[in-house]
Amino acid sequence: MKAKKISLENAKQDKLFYFVANVIIYRNSDKRCLILKRDMREKVHPGKYAVPGGKLEWKDLDINNPTRENGDVLDFENALEELLKREAFEECGLEIYDDLYYINSVAFIRPDETPVILTKFVASYKSGEVVLEKGGFTDFAWVNDEEVKDYDCIKGIKEEIKKAIEIMSSNS
């Protein structure tokens, strides 16, 4: 029987996580990546440089409009791509291409005790001018793998920028 709603009723409490995805936006014209400085009011990593991203939310899974019915299972294809395109636009006003290249993942516990699974990708810049989300970010920079070392980034960002540039340079 197909699901009629999204519910936690049958979920196992010890298997619940936020699902978060980040995207490094790579600009091919100068081989630089975008970093954003998080607002000091953020719960996680306030004031640190990061990259766009966000949580997958139940509203992203419109139970009445799955992209495919797979027997009794409702599929939502390209949910990750759509999440990252939306977050890139909301957080910095940029459009990215659909093709995502995997960087890495990390599981962590937030200071408010929420467990998180974070997946990280790189995608090519498509269009737009950087316009920072009010209340979310206070500064930005387009950096290469050397310039990023001059910024106070969340741990891992500097290495991920380097890997993103390597991936995108080998794909162009």
Long-range contacts (C-beta under 8 A, 24 or more apart in sequence): 1-72, 2-69, 2-72, 2-73, 2-74, 3-63, 3-74, 4-63, 5-63, 6-58, 6-61, 6-63, 16-115, 17-107, 17-115, 17-116, 17-117, 18-55, 18-110, 18-114, 18-115, 18-116, 18-117, 19-55, 19-56, 19-116, 19-117, 19-119, 20-53, 20-54, 20-55, 20-56, 20-116, 20-117, 20-118, 20-119, 21-53, 21-54, 21-56, 21-80, 21-83, 21-84, 21-87, 21-118, 21-119, 21-120, 21-121, 22-50, 22-51, 22-52, 22-53, 22-84, 22-118, 22-119, 22-120, 22-121, 23-51, 23-52, 23-53, 23-84, 23-87, 23-88, 23-96, 23-100, 23-120, 23-121, 23-122, 23-123, 24-51, 24-103, 24-120, 24-121, 24-122, 24-123, 24-160, 24-161, 24-164, 25-51, 25-52, 25-88, 25-92, 25-94, 25-96, 25-122, 25-123, 25-124, 25-125, 26-122, 26-123, 26-124, 26-125, 26-164, 26-165, 26-168, 27-124, 27-125, 27-142, 28-124, 28-125, 28-168, 28-172, 30-142, 31-144, 31-165, 31-168, 31-169, 32-142, 32-143, 32-144, 32-147, 33-122, 33-142, 33-143, 33-144, 33-148, 33-161, 33-164, 33-165, 34-92, 34-94, 34-125, 34-130, 34-140, 34-141, 34-142, 35-140, 35-141, 35-143, 35-148, 35-151, 35-153, 35-157, 35-161, 36-91, 36-92, 36-132, 36-137, 36-139, 36-140, 37-137, 37-138, 37-139, 37-140, 38-136, 38-137, 38-138, 39-135, 39-136, 39-137, 39-138, 40-138, 41-135, 42-136, 43-110, 43-111, 43-112, 44-110, 44-111, 45-154, 47-152, 48-152, 48-153, 48-154, 49-141, 49-148, 49-151, 49-152, 49-153, 49-154, 49-157, 50-153, 50-154, 50-157, 51-120, 51-157, 51-160, 52-84, 52-87, 52-88, 52-91, 52-92, 52-94, 53-84, 53-87, 53-91, 53-118, 53-120, 54-83, 54-86, 54-87, 54-90, 54-91, 56-80, 56-83, 80-119, 80-121, 84-121, 84-123, 88-123, 89-128, 90-133, 91-132, 91-133, 91-136, 91-137, 92-130, 92-131, 92-132, 92-133, 92-137, 92-140, 93-128, 93-129, 93-130, 93-131, 93-132, 94-125, 94-126, 94-127, 94-128, 94-129, 94-130, 95-125, 95-126, 95-127, 95-128, 96-123, 96-124, 96-125, 96-126, 97-123, 97-124, 97-126, 98-123, 99-123, 99-124, 101-164, 101-167, 101-168, 101-171, 103-160, 103-163, 103-164, 103-167, 104-156, 104-160, 104-163, 106-156, 120-160, 122-163, 122-164, 122-167, 122-168, 124-168
